[in-house]
Amino acid sequence: MGTRLKVLGVFKSLHRTRQAVFKDDERALAAARLKINEEFKKNKNETSPENIQKMIKMGSDVEVVLRETVLQVEHIGENTLLLKPREGLLLENVPYCDEPRKKS
């Protein structure tokens, strides 16, 4: 795949992830949109293949961090927060055991 298509793919992927991660939060959606667009415009004249590959990698890494670690939290009271995890972030809780299991 050409470099131009890779850059466009990362750009689209970041925007799709932004829409999922900041769903129902208009202020965060707008701020993330501006930041993504600003970073891509700032570097649109880059010609060094090494630097372009580094930026593609960084964009992909940022997308993964947003998708896997960012949680939405809403203030619902003075000292109360409501956590809104996305489906992909929910993991099965496996209890920890200090003692090894005994073989039967």
Secondary structure, DSSP 8 states (H G I E B T S, - for coil): --HHHHHHHHHHHHHHHHHHHTTT-HHHHHHHHHHHHHHHHHTTT---HHHHHHHHHHHHHHHHHHHHH--EEEEEETTEEEEE--GGG--------SS-----
